[in-house]
């Protein structure tokens, strides 16, 4: 079973990209297990992987059982309704004025933490590989997963880019040339709590606060630093990879299936027949969340401040991998 990992920051079109791969969950004739964001920042989403194990009568590895044990934090000394049981999940730490507020999800408070272990990835893949019959009949030939950079940045050496990339057979580096667009998208998603959509909601385009120091930190310490670390890991491990640039891939004139097919073939990791098995023939239902705007300052509640700062940050607004 070949493993394909999409390495990206959030708000770079990774969900849209991931949706171009087939998915055995919805099409049993497909031989692709498309995990999406395997280590989801909202861990309840991991239950689609758990459900797959259960539905196919596979065994639960210890690492997945440990995850289920770690998902809820119980504070027996807490006071007040809903305070005893907290979901264990990463809270939003960056680029917000409310860093110390207690965050909630589905009516429960969040206990800031990371309930996963990296070996869950290996254990899950080993388990679903058992669907392939000893007689040679193949059920799952490919595993697709997108890895969001914040995991490697925030959760310790176990989650280093090198450790992640080492587990893959091929890497897709997914990035956005406009760092400023990515930053704006991150803040809009955080404010509106809309991270993916199939129908446009104007709430997503509510104006956000501009702060120069937030953007400088994002561009240098998160965006550029993350992709440069991916470069270093790929060079050291010598893994086959391809690059998908958001602005090219989402262009209305781009044939996305052809775009991916040509680049996958050039890696040397896949033959033509394998690529046909990997890529979906259907257009994804995921849409671009924001509407076109004429000027960047239109996104901000303090546009004049953005215009005053722009000459100081212009060199940080784009990045080429």
CORWOZI-V347574 format. One record per residue. RES is the residue in three letters. BURIAL is b if it has 16 or more other C-alpha atoms within 10 Angstrom, else e. D_FIRST is the distance of its C-alpha to the first C-alpha in whole Angstrom. Layout:
# CORWOZI-V347574
RES/BURIAL/D_FIRST
RES/BURIAL/D_FIRST
This chain:
# CORWOZI-V347574
UNK/b/0
UNK/b/4
UNK/b/6
UNK/b/10
UNK/b/13
UNK/b/16
UNK/b/19
UNK/b/22
UNK/b/26
UNK/b/27
UNK/b/29
UNK/b/27
UNK/b/26
UNK/b/22
UNK/b/22
UNK/b/23
UNK/b/21
UNK/b/18
UNK/b/20
UNK/b/19
UNK/b/15
UNK/b/15
UNK/b/14
UNK/b/14
UNK/b/16
UNK/e/19
UNK/e/18
UNK/e/16
UNK/e/16
UNK/b/13
UNK/b/10
UNK/b/9
UNK/b/10
UNK/b/13
UNK/b/14
UNK/b/17
UNK/b/18
UNK/b/16
UNK/b/19
UNK/b/22
UNK/b/26
UNK/e/27
UNK/b/25
UNK/e/26
UNK/e/23
UNK/b/21
UNK/e/22
UNK/e/20
UNK/b/17
UNK/b/19
UNK/e/20
UNK/e/17
UNK/b/17
UNK/e/20
UNK/e/20
UNK/e/17
UNK/e/19
UNK/e/17
UNK/e/18
UNK/e/19
UNK/b/18
UNK/e/22
UNK/b/20
UNK/b/20
UNK/e/24
UNK/e/25
UNK/b/24
UNK/b/26
UNK/e/29
UNK/b/29
UNK/b/29
UNK/b/33
UNK/b/35
UNK/e/39
UNK/e/42
UNK/e/45
UNK/e/47
UNK/e/46
UNK/e/49
UNK/e/49
UNK/e/47
UNK/e/43
UNK/e/43
UNK/b/42
UNK/b/39
UNK/b/37
UNK/b/33
UNK/b/31
UNK/b/30
UNK/b/31
UNK/b/34
UNK/e/35
UNK/e/37
UNK/e/37
UNK/b/40
UNK/e/41
UNK/e/45
UNK/e/44
UNK/e/42
UNK/e/44
UNK/e/44
UNK/e/42
UNK/b/39
UNK/e/38
UNK/e/36
UNK/e/36
UNK/e/40
UNK/e/38
UNK/b/39
UNK/b/36
UNK/b/36
UNK/b/34
UNK/e/31
UNK/b/28
UNK/b/26
UNK/b/23
UNK/e/21
UNK/e/18
UNK/e/17
UNK/b/16
UNK/b/13
UNK/e/12
UNK/b/13
UNK/b/12
UNK/b/8
UNK/e/9
UNK/e/11
UNK/b/10
UNK/b/7
UNK/e/11
UNK/e/11
UNK/e/9
UNK/e/13
UNK/e/14
UNK/e/16
UNK/e/13
UNK/e/13
UNK/e/10
UNK/b/10
UNK/b/7
UNK/b/5
UNK/b/5
UNK/b/7
UNK/b/10
UNK/b/13
UNK/b/17
UNK/b/18
UNK/b/22
UNK/b/24
UNK/b/27
UNK/b/24
UNK/b/24
UNK/b/28
UNK/e/29
UNK/e/28
UNK/e/28
UNK/e/26
UNK/e/23
UNK/b/22
UNK/b/23
UNK/b/21
UNK/b/20
UNK/e/19
UNK/b/17
UNK/b/16
UNK/b/15
UNK/e/12
UNK/b/10
UNK/b/9
UNK/b/12
UNK/b/15
UNK/b/17
UNK/b/20
UNK/b/22
UNK/b/26
UNK/b/29
UNK/b/32
UNK/b/35
UNK/b/35
UNK/b/38
UNK/b/36
UNK/b/33
UNK/b/36
UNK/b/38
UNK/b/35
UNK/b/34
UNK/b/37
UNK/b/38
UNK/b/35
UNK/b/36
UNK/b/39
UNK/e/39
UNK/e/36
UNK/e/34
UNK/e/30
UNK/b/29
UNK/e/31
UNK/e/31
UNK/e/35
UNK/e/37
UNK/e/39
UNK/e/42
UNK/e/42
UNK/b/39
UNK/b/41
UNK/e/44
UNK/b/45
UNK/b/44
UNK/b/46
UNK/b/46
UNK/e/46
UNK/b/46
UNK/e/45
UNK/e/42
UNK/b/40
UNK/b/41
UNK/e/39
UNK/b/36
UNK/b/36
UNK/e/37
UNK/e/35
UNK/b/32
UNK/b/31
UNK/b/32
UNK/e/31
UNK/b/28
UNK/b/27
UNK/e/28
UNK/b/27
UNK/b/23
UNK/e/25
UNK/e/26
UNK/b/22
UNK/b/21
UNK/e/23
UNK/e/23
UNK/e/19
UNK/e/19
UNK/b/16
UNK/b/16
UNK/b/17
UNK/b/19
UNK/b/22
UNK/b/23
UNK/b/27
UNK/b/28
UNK/e/31
UNK/e/30
UNK/b/27
UNK/b/29
UNK/e/32
UNK/e/33
UNK/e/33
UNK/e/30
UNK/e/27
UNK/b/24
UNK/b/22
UNK/e/23
UNK/e/23
UNK/b/20
UNK/b/19
UNK/e/21
UNK/e/20
UNK/b/16
UNK/e/17
UNK/e/20
UNK/e/17
UNK/e/16
UNK/e/12
UNK/b/12
UNK/e/14
UNK/e/17
UNK/e/15
UNK/b/12
UNK/b/14
UNK/e/16
UNK/b/13
UNK/b/12
UNK/b/16
UNK/b/18
UNK/e/22
UNK/e/23
UNK/e/25
UNK/e/24
UNK/e/27
UNK/e/27
UNK/e/30
UNK/e/32
UNK/b/34
UNK/e/37
UNK/e/40
UNK/e/41
UNK/e/44
UNK/e/46
UNK/e/47
UNK/e/44
UNK/b/47
UNK/b/47
UNK/b/44
UNK/b/46
UNK/e/49
UNK/e/51
UNK/b/51
UNK/e/54
UNK/e/52
UNK/b/49
UNK/e/51
UNK/e/53
UNK/e/50
UNK/e/48
UNK/e/50
UNK/e/48
UNK/e/45
UNK/e/44
UNK/e/43
UNK/b/40
UNK/b/39
UNK/e/37
UNK/b/34
UNK/e/32
UNK/e/29
